[in-house]
Amino acid sequence: MNEIDEQVRRAQAAVRGEVILREELARQAGLPSTTLAKMLDADWNPTRKTLSAVVGVLDEIGFFCPTPAKRGRVLERGNS
C-alpha cells in the first residue's frame, strides 16, 4: 500500500468510525460537501488537492490510524 492509499484509507476510517462527520470534514477542509459524497466507496480516488485538504484536517484533529503490517513480515513470539 502506498502513502496515497494509506491516506485515503485513513480518511475513510475517520468517517466510518464517526470520528468526524463527512459534512464536517468537508467544511473544515474548505471543500463542498459534494466533493466527499462518495468517499466511502471502494474506488474513491480524490484529487491531490482534495486529499491534501482532508489529511490536513485529520492531522489537525489528531486522527491517526495504524498502518497494517507489511506483507510477508513475520512477527516473532517469545517462547517460554
C-alpha positions, 0 to 999 in steps of 0.5 A, spaced: 500 500 500 502 506 498 502 513 502 496 515 497 492 509 499 494 509 506 491 516 506 485 515 503 484 509 507 485 513 513 480 518 511 475 513 510 476 510 517 475 517 520 468 517 517 466 510 518 468 510 525 464 517 526 470 520 528 468 526 524 462 527 520 463 527 512 459 534 512 464 536 517 470 534 514 468 537 508 467 544 511 473 544 515 477 542 509 474 548 505 471 543 500 463 542 498 460 537 501 459 534 494 466 533 493 466 527 499 459 524 497 462 518 495 468 517 499 466 511 502 466 507 496 471 502 494 474 506 488 474 513 491 480 516 488 480 524 490 484 529 487 491 531 490 488 537 492 482 534 495 486 529 499 491 534 501 485 538 504 482 532 508 489 529 511 490 536 513 484 536 517 485 529 520 492 531 522 489 537 525 484 533 529 489 528 531 486 522 527 491 517 526 490 510 524 495 504 524 498 502 518 497 494 517 503 490 517 507 489 511 506 483 507 510 477 508 513 480 515 513 475 520 512 477 527 516 473 532 513 470 539 517 469 545 517 462 547 517 460 554 
